[in-house]
Amino acid sequence: MPVMHSSQSAGVKLLNHVVPAVLSLFLFCGSAYSVSAELAVALSIAQPIVESKTSVQAFDVDNRTHHALSQDDVIVIGVIAQASSESQKSDSEHYKHMLALVDEALTAWETRRSIVPGFDQSLEFILTSRGKAEAAFFDVDYPEANRLIEQALDEIKSIFQREEDFYNINLKIAISAFEVEDVEGAQDAITLALALRPNSKEAEFWQQQIIQLPELIAARQAAIAAHNEGRLQDEIDALYRVLKIKPDEEEVKTRIEAANSELQDQRFKRAIGEVRQALSSQDVEKARNALTKAQRFKPSHPEITRLKQGIEELVRDLEVAKLIQAAANSAIQDDWTAVQQSLELALKLNPQLIDAIEGRDLAKSIIDAQSKFDDYLARSDRLSSENIVDAVRKELEEAQALLKYSPRLRSVVSELEVEVVKWQTEVPVRVISDGKTHIIVRRVGIIGAVRDREILLKPGTYRFEGSRRGYRNKLVEVIVSPDADEITEVTVICNERV
């Protein structure tokens, strides 16, 4: 292994070469001794402060140390610092101090083996150089002894530097493998990095990240499967698990946003479909619930307004249908007043409903006919009048089309027709007088002077008037009933002289 030579003293050369150290490129397990990572870092921050032909090295350990030092490392650093502070010692003293440094490093490696590539060869070189230096010292060849012992220290520094490089490279490999989600590669590299720097906070952080890699890969695969199967919510949940481990993945954030949008669309369309289905089945409550759900997804969508109107129309139509059914039930009960009331309410909700208009008009016609015919029956004596009978007959003819809807109206019409016949059928009336009184029936005709005569008159109220010369006229009012059990008799005699 090459060793650097210089015209300067061995102490100066050591000061020039013991600079920031440690870590390496790849990881191999050596079979010799191990130097602590802490000692390597401590050496890496040592700075030369004195330079002369016979000087040793002085080191200043500052607060840049970021790895914890072992007890062995602290001892070595202390020895180095002590050796460096003595700038005017002889070559013999310089050699002794350099030898102490080498021995401290070798002592540390007795308990901790380094895993950098080529450690065994370097250790052999250090031991060989030390042996040769010791032999030269005993031969009182101090310059050679110093050259050889500093050559050993240079190799120690080289090991420290390789450890530092090896740590950094394996940490970078671990991070890169994490980024491409190479679980095995990341685990191997971070294991090597932690073997070199077991107290490294950075390495510990990435170890925790790498531990989550299988979970991250599983979450990503679950997201892909859910996406392919159209399970958007499962995809979103899986992607959030990915972000929990890799929070800076912009593509994942973008996909979550897009998937959420798609999910909103799906849920909105599903809710809209439920509203339409509920409207088709005339389920107002279900339609309202589904519409409320749809509004949560897209409250300002035009379809919301249309479906809200549809629900209002369904409510109206159901109420109209209810009123029409009530009218139909009332018609069966022959309660046409109730029919009219129900249909009037229905028409307020839907004025264009032809069936309701026709039903209302029919009810009104039946109610009017019943009212008129009831009035005729209540005053049936008017049926003796030809004019009234003519009007009744006309109304009865007009009512024929209504009879099939109302049993009560048919009954009233039948009863009225009987009454008309009764009041238009003449019945016998017996007129009794003295044979001297001249008798007339006002607005009907003359009977003359009779003693006992039977005439025919239609039921009604009549005024019989008798007259005789020298006597006061006699006026007798008689009601001729169509239902009389006996013949109606009327006596008209003028027997009061003037």
JOHU-V198267 format. One line per field, one symbol per residue. phi: phi as a letter, one per 20 degrees, with the letter a starting at -180 (. if undefined). psi: psi as a letter, one per 30 degrees, with the letter a starting at -180 (. if undefined). burial: # if it has 16 or more other C-alpha atoms within 10 Angstrom, else .. Layout:
BEGIN
phi=???
psi=???
burial=???
END
This chain:
BEGIN
phi=.fcfdbffffffffffdecgcnmbecdcefdeecdffffgffffdfcfcccafdfdddcdedeefddfeffffffffffffffffdedffgffgfgffffffffffffffdceedffnfgffffffffffgfffffffemefgffffffffffgffgffgfffffffffffffffffffemefffffffffffffecfdfffffgfffffgeggffffffffffffffemefffffffffffffecfdffffffffffffffffffffffffffffffffeldffffffffgffffebfdfgffffffffffffgffffffffffffffffffmdffffffffffffffbfeffffffffffgfffffffffffffffcfffffefffffffffffffegfeffecgffffffffffffffffdefcfceddbdndeedcdgmcrednecdbbdcdcfgqdcdecdbbfncffcdceceeefdffcffdcdccecdfe
psi=kkkkllflleeeeeeffiaklllaeljkjlfblkkkeeeeeeefgkkkfkjleglakkkjjagfkgkkkleeeeeeeeeeeeeffjfglleeeeeeeeeeeeeeeeeefffjkkglkgeeeeeeeeeeeeeeeeeeefggieeeeeeeeeeeeeeeeeeeeeeeeeeeeeeeeeeeeeeghjeeeeeeeeeeefeeifgjeeeeefeeeeefeeeeeeeeeeeeeeefggieeeeeeeeeeefeeifgjeeeeeeeeeeeeeeeeeeeeeeeeeeeeeeeghjeeeeeeeeeeeffeifgkefeeeeeeeeeeeeeeeeeeeeeeeeeeeeeghifeeeeeefeeefeeifgjeeeeeeeeeeeeeeeeeeeeeeeefifffffkeeeeeeeeeeeeffeffeffjeeeeeeeeeeeeeeeeffkklkkkkkagffkkkljkgeakeajlejkklkklkakljkkkkkkglklkkkkkkjkfgkflkkkkkjkjgjl.
burial=........#######.###########..#.#################.##.#########.....###..##.###.###.#####...###################...#####.##.##.###.######.##....##################################.##..###.###.###########...##.##.##.##..##.##.###.##....#####.######.##.....##..#..##..##..##..######.##..###.###.######.#......#..##.##..##.#..#..##.###.##..##############........##.##.###.##.##..##.##..######...#..#...#..#..##.##..##.##..##.##.###.####.###..######.....####......####.#.#####....###..#.###.....###.####...
END
